[in-house]
C-alpha cells in the first residue's frame, strides 16, 4: 500500500514466506496503472525491476531472504550502474527461522552491495518508510533495500493511510540511450565505485538527521545516564513494551522513587550507518546493550565506532551472550536481557496462569510437525516411488516446497534438501560417485521453472544417470497458490478476475516439452492417484540408462473440488493398519484399534482404497 | 479498555478469520488494533497462533507471557500449550474436540482429552468448554466451528464488543450464502 502511495509503476517478485503478500496486495489494490508480475525467479524479477527503473519508472522487486541469493548476481552489478527511477528491493528476513532454510541477515547484503537499507519496526512505519525509500532511491539514483522481518510482514494494524488524491504520481520519461551510463565496463565500475563511497559517506550524515533514527530518553534528567540500549525493527517495539512493563512494576513498588532508565537508540538505516547520531548516543555512556535479531550488525558498528573515536563504552549484546545469538526475540526474552543488563533483579517474566492452583505437572503435549494435507497428490507420488524401489539401492533428493514434507514418517522419502533446484545437482553428484545407486531428484513445478532447468541441461550434457520426478500440482502451493509459467495464468489477469480467473490467458509453458527439448532420454506423465500405473512407470524408468523424467500431474488438493469422502467398512477391516503406517494421511485416524476416516478432512483421493489389502475402504 | 486476545489451534481450523472478524468489529467501533499471526509452514497441520490487541498506546502486536485477557483455544492440547500467555485471572474458551497429529496416530497412541481439560480446570477459574463437534452437527456444517467459538468468546463479556458488532463485520467478509449459517453459529449457546 505504501508503494502504491509512492507511485510505483512496476512490481515484480517471486513468492516466498514472509514476502509474498506484498506483491499480492499491490496487485489487489491496483487501479490498472501498475504492471505487476510473478517472475520465474528472483533474478528475473530483479532484472525486470531494474529495466523499468532504467526507463524512469518507480519499481519494486519482492522476495524472501534466500531469494536474494538468487538475485544477487544482477544486484551486485546494478550497484555500480544505478537507476533513474526509484527502485526498492523488498527483501523479507525470517528470524527463527519460522519458514526458511537460513537465518541470514539482509543488512549484511546491504553493506556488501553498498546500498542504503531501511529496516521498519511496525506496519505503520513500513507504510511511511517505503515512500521515503522511493524518494531517497530516486534522489541518489541507486536501488535501496527495504527489509522487514516476519513479525512486521505478518502483522496487521489500524494505520493512517493517504487518500488516493495524495499519492505521488510518477510518469516515466522512457529509456535514454547512453552507453557510458548503462553498459558496465571495468573503467566505469572504477569511476562509479569512487562515487558510491563518497555518496555513502554523505548518506551516513543524512541518516544521522533522518527522523526514524533517533535517541529516546526515558529520564527527566538527561545528563549522566550511563546506560543505553541500541535496537532496531520489531525488537524496538519489544524494548518499548518491556520498558513500559518495568516502569509499571517500579511505580507499584517504589511509588515516586526515580529509577534510572536507559536511553534508547533506534536504528532504522543499518547502512550507511548514522555515525554522528550513534557517537552522540555513545558519548558519556558506560555500557550499551544491543538488542537485535539475526546478526549483531549494530553491535559491531558500535564497537567499531568506540575504537574509531576512542570511546570507553562497553558494548554488550549477542557477542557477549547477553542476547540470544540465534532465533527470534520476544517481549519476554528482551525483558530478561534488559533486566540482566540493568541489574533489575525482580523484573522477570509476569506471573501467568500456569502458576495457579497446585503445581501439578502439565500433561504431555503432542508434537505437531507440519505434514502433507489429506488428499495431497505428492503423498501418492512419493508412495509410488517408494513401492516401486523397495529394497533397491536408492537416494531421494528433495527440494524446496510443500513436498519437502515428504520427509515425515511414514513416507520418509526426502534424503536431502538444500535450496531451490539443488536436488538435481546433488542427485548427479551422488550418481557420479556411486554408479550403482538409482538417484532420484524430486522437484515441484514452480521450482522447476525457477531454478531446475539448468540442472536438467547439466545432467543431459554430462551424461548423468538419474530420474527426475516433477511433482506438478499446477501451482506454487507452499506460499499460497501463486501462478507460474506452467499454469497459464498471470498475476495481472488473476487480480483483475479474482473471483473467476479466465482459462488459458497466457501461453502455458509445457514441462514435458521443455524436458523433451533438452533431450531427456524418456519422459512420462502420469496421474499419481493411479497407484498401480504410477508404480509400473517408476519401475520402467529405473530400467532405462541416462536422464529420465516422470511428471506426476495432479492438481493441488486445496485448489480443486473434492470427491465424496471414503469410508472404512467395519466388517471388512482387519485392523492391519497398512493405510495408516504406509501413507500417514491426516484424515485416517485410529478408532478402537481400527482405521477410521474423518469425513470432514477426507478429499476422496482414493489412494488408501488402492492400498487396502482387503478392499475395506470404499 | 485494552484487550489482549490469544488464538490458538491447528492449521485449517479458521483461527485467522476469527481473529480478523474481532479486529474489523473493533475497527468499526473506532478501537485501534494490532495483530500478528503465524502462517506459512505452520498451516499444514501444525500449531497456529494469532495475537490480537485492541486499544490505545500499543507498541507491538505480540504478547508477553501472562498478559492475555482471554485465550480462544480451537484445540484442547493447543490451549494447554498456550496457557503461559494467560493472565493469572484470565479467561479460556476451549473446544473439547481434539485433532490428533499424524505422529500420535502412527505411534498407536492418542493423547487423552480429559488430561487436558482437567489441567485447564485446575489452572483456570474462568473456563468455558465448548463441544464444537456437537455444535457443528446441530448447525449442519463442519465449517461453523470458528463462529461457534467466536460467539462463546463474545458472551464472556471480556471484550467490549457485542454479537451484533461481530455479525456486521462477518457480513462484510463472508460470501452471502454462508452468512445465515455463520449467524446461527455465532448465536449457538450449547
Boltz contact constraints between the chains, C-beta under 6 A:
constraints:
  - contact:
      token1: [A, 17]
      token2: [B, 40]
      max_distance: 6.0
  - contact:
      token1: [A, 99]
      token2: [B, 40]
      max_distance: 6.0
  - contact:
      token1: [A, 99]
      token2: [B, 41]
      max_distance: 6.0
  - contact:
      token1: [A, 151]
      token2: [B, 36]
      max_distance: 6.0
  - contact:
      token1: [A, 154]
      token2: [B, 36]
      max_distance: 6.0
  - contact:
      token1: [A, 154]
      token2: [B, 37]
      max_distance: 6.0
  - contact:
      token1: [A, 155]
      token2: [B, 36]
      max_distance: 6.0
  - contact:
      token1: [A, 155]
      token2: [B, 61]
      max_distance: 6.0
  - contact:
      token1: [A, 156]
      token2: [B, 35]
      max_distance: 6.0
  - contact:
      token1: [A, 157]
      token2: [B, 34]
      max_distance: 6.0
  - contact:
      token1: [A, 158]
      token2: [B, 27]
      max_distance: 6.0
  - contact:
      token1: [A, 158]
      token2: [B, 32]
      max_distance: 6.0
  - contact:
      token1: [A, 158]
      token2: [B, 33]
      max_distance: 6.0
  - contact:
      token1: [A, 237]
      token2: [B, 59]
      max_distance: 6.0
  - contact:
      token1: [A, 237]
      token2: [B, 60]
      max_distance: 6.0
  - contact:
      token1: [A, 238]
      token2: [B, 60]
      max_distance: 6.0
  - contact:
      token1: [A, 240]
      token2: [B, 59]
      max_distance: 6.0
  - contact:
      token1: [A, 241]
      token2: [B, 59]
      max_distance: 6.0
  - contact:
      token1: [A, 241]
      token2: [B, 60]
      max_distance: 6.0
  - contact:
      token1: [A, 331]
      token2: [B, 64]
      max_distance: 6.0
  - contact:
      token1: [A, 332]
      token2: [B, 64]
      max_distance: 6.0
  - contact:
      token1: [A, 332]
      token2: [B, 65]
      max_distance: 6.0
  - contact:
      token1: [A, 349]
      token2: [B, 65]
      max_distance: 6.0
  - contact:
      token1: [A, 350]
      token2: [B, 65]
      max_distance: 6.0
  - contact:
      token1: [A, 350]
      token2: [B, 66]
      max_distance: 6.0
  - contact:
      token1: [A, 351]
      token2: [B, 66]
      max_distance: 6.0
  - contact:
      token1: [A, 351]
      token2: [B, 88]
      max_distance: 6.0
  - contact:
      token1: [A, 352]
      token2: [B, 65]
      max_distance: 6.0
  - contact:
      token1: [A, 352]
      token2: [B, 66]
      max_distance: 6.0
  - contact:
      token1: [A, 352]
      token2: [B, 84]
      max_distance: 6.0
  - contact:
      token1: [A, 352]
      token2: [B, 86]
      max_distance: 6.0
  - contact:
      token1: [A, 353]
      token2: [B, 83]
      max_distance: 6.0
  - contact:
      token1: [A, 353]
      token2: [B, 86]
      max_distance: 6.0
  - contact:
      token1: [A, 353]
      token2: [B, 88]
      max_distance: 6.0
  - contact:
      token1: [A, 353]
      token2: [B, 90]
      max_distance: 6.0
  - contact:
      token1: [A, 353]
      token2: [B, 123]
      max_distance: 6.0
  - contact:
      token1: [A, 353]
      token2: [B, 124]
      max_distance: 6.0
  - contact:
      token1: [A, 354]
      token2: [B, 83]
      max_distance: 6.0
  - contact:
      token1: [A, 354]
      token2: [B, 84]
      max_distance: 6.0
  - contact:
      token1: [A, 356]
      token2: [B, 88]
      max_distance: 6.0
  - contact:
      token1: [A, 356]
      token2: [B, 123]
      max_distance: 6.0
  - contact:
      token1: [A, 357]
      token2: [B, 122]
      max_distance: 6.0
  - contact:
      token1: [A, 357]
      token2: [B, 123]
      max_distance: 6.0
  - contact:
      token1: [A, 362]
      token2: [B, 119]
      max_distance: 6.0
  - contact:
      token1: [A, 363]
      token2: [B, 115]
      max_distance: 6.0
  - contact:
      token1: [A, 363]
      token2: [B, 116]
      max_distance: 6.0
  - contact:
      token1: [A, 363]
      token2: [B, 119]
      max_distance: 6.0
  - contact:
      token1: [A, 365]
      token2: [B, 77]
      max_distance: 6.0
  - contact:
      token1: [A, 365]
      token2: [B, 81]
      max_distance: 6.0
  - contact:
      token1: [A, 366]
      token2: [B, 77]
      max_distance: 6.0
  - contact:
      token1: [A, 366]
      token2: [B, 101]
      max_distance: 6.0
  - contact:
      token1: [A, 366]
      token2: [B, 104]
      max_distance: 6.0
  - contact:
      token1: [A, 366]
      token2: [B, 111]
      max_distance: 6.0
  - contact:
      token1: [A, 368]
      token2: [B, 46]
      max_distance: 6.0
  - contact:
      token1: [A, 368]
      token2: [B, 47]
      max_distance: 6.0
  - contact:
      token1: [A, 368]
      token2: [B, 101]
      max_distance: 6.0
  - contact:
      token1: [A, 370]
      token2: [B, 41]
      max_distance: 6.0
  - contact:
      token1: [A, 370]
      token2: [B, 44]
      max_distance: 6.0
  - contact:
      token1: [A, 370]
      token2: [B, 45]
      max_distance: 6.0
  - contact:
      token1: [A, 370]
      token2: [B, 46]
      max_distance: 6.0
  - contact:
      token1: [A, 371]
      token2: [B, 44]
      max_distance: 6.0
  - contact:
      token1: [A, 371]
      token2: [B, 45]
      max_distance: 6.0
  - contact:
      token1: [A, 371]
      token2: [B, 102]
      max_distance: 6.0
  - contact:
      token1: [A, 584]
      token2: [B, 102]
      max_distance: 6.0
  - contact:
      token1: [A, 586]
      token2: [B, 45]
      max_distance: 6.0
  - contact:
      token1: [A, 586]
      token2: [B, 102]
      max_distance: 6.0
  - contact:
      token1: [A, 589]
      token2: [B, 100]
      max_distance: 6.0
  - contact:
      token1: [A, 589]
      token2: [B, 105]
      max_distance: 6.0
  - contact:
      token1: [A, 590]
      token2: [B, 105]
      max_distance: 6.0
  - contact:
      token1: [A, 600]
      token2: [B, 142]
      max_distance: 6.0
